[in-house]
Amino acid sequence: MAREIKFSDISTVLDEIGYPIGRSTASEELSDVRLILADGDTNLGKLVSETSLESFESAADIESALHNVLPRKAVGEPYQSEGDA
């Protein structure tokens, strides 16, 4: 069953994974997660597969890597709070 989560709540999903974890394994484990962004939605597993790191030591590593592959408008306007969007 597909899961749906806002980017602001991504840590709840990332904390469920065992670390360290390889990029391809993380991508597979997160392939059922639809990530709701400020400008639409995308598949979290696909985003993880587009990151440049080969492995992740923590949820913070994945979250940081995701910021490098998300479009700028994906998390809202610069310098603005995401709020409940």
C-alpha positions in Angstrom: 0.0 0.0 0.0 1.4 3.4 -1.0 2.2 5.9 1.7 1.8 9.6 1.4 3.8 12.2 3.4 4.6 15.9 3.3 8.3 16.9 3.0 8.1 18.6 6.4 7.3 15.1 7.9 9.9 13.1 6.0 11.9 12.2 9.1 9.1 9.9 10.2 9.6 7.7 7.1 13.4 8.0 7.1 13.6 7.0 10.7 12.0 3.6 9.9 15.0 2.5 7.7 18.0 0.6 9.2 21.3 2.4 8.7 23.8 2.3 7.2 22.0 1.7 3.9 23.0 1.8 0.2 21.3 4.2 -2.1 19.7 1.5 -4.3 18.3 -0.3 -1.2 17.0 2.9 0.3 15.4 3.8 -3.0 13.7 0.4 -3.1 12.5 0.7 0.5 11.0 4.1 -0.2 9.5 3.4 -3.6 6.0 3.2 -2.1 6.2 6.7 -0.6 4.5 9.6 -2.4 6.2 12.8 -1.3 3.9 15.8 -1.2 5.8 19.0 -2.1 4.8 22.7 -2.3 4.6 22.4 -6.1 3.1 18.9 -6.5 4.3 15.4 -5.6 6.9 12.9 -6.5 8.1 9.4 -5.6 10.5 9.4 -2.7 12.3 6.3 -3.9 13.0 7.9 -7.3 14.3 11.0 -5.6 16.7 9.0 -3.4 18.0 7.2 -6.5 18.9 10.5 -8.0 21.1 11.5 -5.1 24.9 11.5 -5.5 25.8 9.5 -2.3 26.3 5.8 -2.7 25.2 5.1 0.9 23.7 6.8 3.9 24.8 6.6 7.5 21.6 8.2 8.9 18.2 9.7 8.1 19.9 13.1 8.2 22.2 12.0 5.4 19.2 11.1 3.1 17.4 14.3 4.0 20.4 16.4 3.2 21.0 14.6 -0.1 17.4 15.1 -1.1 17.8 18.9 -0.7 20.3 18.7 -3.6 17.9 17.0 -6.0 14.7 18.8 -5.2 13.7 21.8 -7.4 13.9 25.1 -5.5 10.1 25.6 -5.4 9.5 22.1 -4.2 9.6 23.1 -0.5 8.0 26.6 -0.9 9.2 30.0 -1.5 12.7 30.9 -0.4 12.8 32.2 3.2 9.2 31.2 3.9 7.8 28.7 6.3 6.3 25.6 4.7 3.5 25.7 7.3 0.7 23.2 6.5 1.1 23.5 2.7 
